[in-house]
Amino acid sequence: MSERARIDVLGVAFDNLSMDEAVERALTLMRKRRAAYVVTPNPEIVLACREDPEAAAAVAGAALTIPDGIGVIYGAKLLKTPLKERVPGIDFSTRLLEALDGSGGSVFLLGSKPGVAERAWEKLRERFPGLRLAGVHDGYFSDDGPVLEQINAAAPELLLVCLGAPKQEKWMHANAPRLQVGLMVGNGGALDVLAGDAARAPLGWQKAGLEWLYRLLKEPRRIGRMMKLPLFLVQVLRARPK
């Protein structure tokens, strides 16, 4: 796929790809081993980019930008520039892990609280026996240097960066020139899900685009973050072509 079709949603340019197309492009990037990175913005991240130039630059620097949140899909449709489909970050990364399982590739897990990445790896090892662990490191560090050294010594095909947004996007943007990896994916709370510490919504909720509501019902304290969705839609309506 030579041309990069992109859709602008409130200043963030999304690659207009299906899940299969996004995975194919990511695997191509991975084989080039240029430490390219993938971002998975939801409405909250789009709004952050409008307020934070550093976050906007980090997202713009990604080699692949996929729409994680259903709100982005609604927003693109309201703007009369629809995206093909939602590409959930956790499902996207799982597809990459499946590909690495088949080829004997390696993954490095970075982020979350101490112990979470190790538990995530135990689950992944059961699910993908051909996958190799390049290393793990929690997200509680202040000095990038030793972390970069550990990652580069392992030189993984895939680096999952789960530091939360927009910290993970800024981290990948700043450190890509110093990393020897195939591909990075900013994946928020994916390690908690992979470790079994957090549960995703049932499949029916996911297909209905209501995963956000399920999470809110399970974690009412998220209401502050969830209020970003109506704010996002208001801004989309203001930007909608007449």
TATACOR-V969911 format. One record per residue. N is the residue number from 1. RES is the residue in three letters. PSI is psi in whole degrees, -180 to 180 (* if undefined). Layout:
{{N:RES:PSI} {N:RES:PSI}}
This chain:
{{1:MET:99} {2:SER:-42} {3:GLU:145} {4:ARG:94} {5:ALA:125} {6:ARG:148} {7:ILE:126} {8:ASP:125} {9:VAL:101} {10:LEU:40} {11:GLY:-9} {12:VAL:125} {13:ALA:114} {14:PHE:140} {15:ASP:128} {16:ASN:82} {17:LEU:151} {18:SER:171} {19:MET:-48} {20:ASP:-42} {21:GLU:-39} {22:ALA:-42} {23:VAL:-44} {24:GLU:-45} {25:ARG:-40} {26:ALA:-41} {27:LEU:-35} {28:THR:-44} {29:LEU:-41} {30:MET:-41} {31:ARG:-26} {32:LYS:-19} {33:ARG:52} {34:ARG:12} {35:ALA:35} {36:ALA:158} {37:TYR:154} {38:VAL:136} {39:VAL:152} {40:THR:68} {41:PRO:141} {42:ASN:-180} {43:PRO:-37} {44:GLU:-42} {45:ILE:-38} {46:VAL:-45} {47:LEU:-39} {48:ALA:-38} {49:CYS:-28} {50:ARG:-20} {51:GLU:-18} {52:ASP:101} {53:PRO:-33} {54:GLU:-41} {55:ALA:-41} {56:ALA:-41} {57:ALA:-38} {58:ALA:-44} {59:VAL:-41} {60:ALA:-26} {61:GLY:-4} {62:ALA:146} {63:ALA:-18} {64:LEU:127} {65:THR:113} {66:ILE:146} {67:PRO:104} {68:ASP:-40} {69:GLY:143} {70:ILE:-28} {71:GLY:-35} {72:VAL:-40} {73:ILE:-45} {74:TYR:-42} {75:GLY:-46} {76:ALA:-38} {77:LYS:-43} {78:LEU:-33} {79:LEU:1} {80:LYS:29} {81:THR:67} {82:PRO:145} {83:LEU:155} {84:LYS:-49} {85:GLU:162} {86:ARG:140} {87:VAL:85} {88:PRO:132} {89:GLY:-41} {90:ILE:-38} {91:ASP:-39} {92:PHE:-48} {93:SER:-36} {94:THR:-39} {95:ARG:-39} {96:LEU:-40} {97:LEU:-37} {98:GLU:-43} {99:ALA:-41} {100:LEU:-34} {101:ASP:-42} {102:GLY:-27} {103:SER:-2} {104:GLY:26} {105:GLY:176} {106:SER:155} {107:VAL:144} {108:PHE:132} {109:LEU:117} {110:LEU:123} {111:GLY:-178} {112:SER:-172} {113:LYS:159} {114:PRO:133} {115:GLY:-22} {116:VAL:-46} {117:ALA:-38} {118:GLU:-42} {119:ARG:-37} {120:ALA:-41} {121:TRP:-40} {122:GLU:-41} {123:LYS:-43} {124:LEU:-37} {125:ARG:-37} {126:GLU:-38} {127:ARG:-36} {128:PHE:81} {129:PRO:-21} {130:GLY:-8} {131:LEU:139} {132:ARG:140} {133:LEU:120} {134:ALA:-26} {135:GLY:169} {136:VAL:153} {137:HIS:137} {138:ASP:174} {139:GLY:7} {140:TYR:79} {141:PHE:151} {142:SER:-18} {143:ASP:117} {144:ASP:-28} {145:GLY:-58} {146:PRO:-32} {147:VAL:-44} {148:LEU:-39} {149:GLU:-42} {150:GLN:-43} {151:ILE:-46} {152:ASN:-34} {153:ALA:-31} {154:ALA:-27} {155:ALA:60} {156:PRO:157} {157:GLU:-40} {158:LEU:133} {159:LEU:113} {160:LEU:118} {161:VAL:105} {162:CYS:70} {163:LEU:0} {164:GLY:150} {165:ALA:146} {166:PRO:13} {167:LYS:-44} {168:GLN:-37} {169:GLU:-43} {170:LYS:-38} {171:TRP:-46} {172:MET:-43} {173:HIS:-43} {174:ALA:-35} {175:ASN:-7} {176:ALA:-42} {177:PRO:-18} {178:ARG:3} {179:LEU:143} {180:GLN:77} {181:VAL:165} {182:GLY:-52} {183:LEU:146} {184:MET:146} {185:VAL:123} {186:GLY:118} {187:ASN:24} {188:GLY:-119} {189:GLY:22} {190:ALA:-37} {191:LEU:-37} {192:ASP:-38} {193:VAL:-46} {194:LEU:-31} {195:ALA:-13} {196:GLY:8} {197:ASP:-23} {198:ALA:139} {199:ALA:140} {200:ARG:164} {201:ALA:152} {202:PRO:156} {203:LEU:-38} {204:GLY:-41} {205:TRP:-40} {206:GLN:-47} {207:LYS:-31} {208:ALA:-2} {209:GLY:25} {210:LEU:23} {211:GLU:-35} {212:TRP:-39} {213:LEU:-39} {214:TYR:-44} {215:ARG:-37} {216:LEU:-41} {217:LEU:-35} {218:LYS:-32} {219:GLU:79} {220:PRO:-23} {221:ARG:-11} {222:ARG:1} {223:ILE:-37} {224:GLY:-45} {225:ARG:-39} {226:MET:-24} {227:MET:-12} {228:LYS:-27} {229:LEU:-52} {230:PRO:-35} {231:LEU:-42} {232:PHE:-47} {233:LEU:-35} {234:VAL:-44} {235:GLN:-35} {236:VAL:-45} {237:LEU:-37} {238:ARG:-32} {239:ALA:-7} {240:ARG:136} {241:PRO:142} {242:LYS:*}}
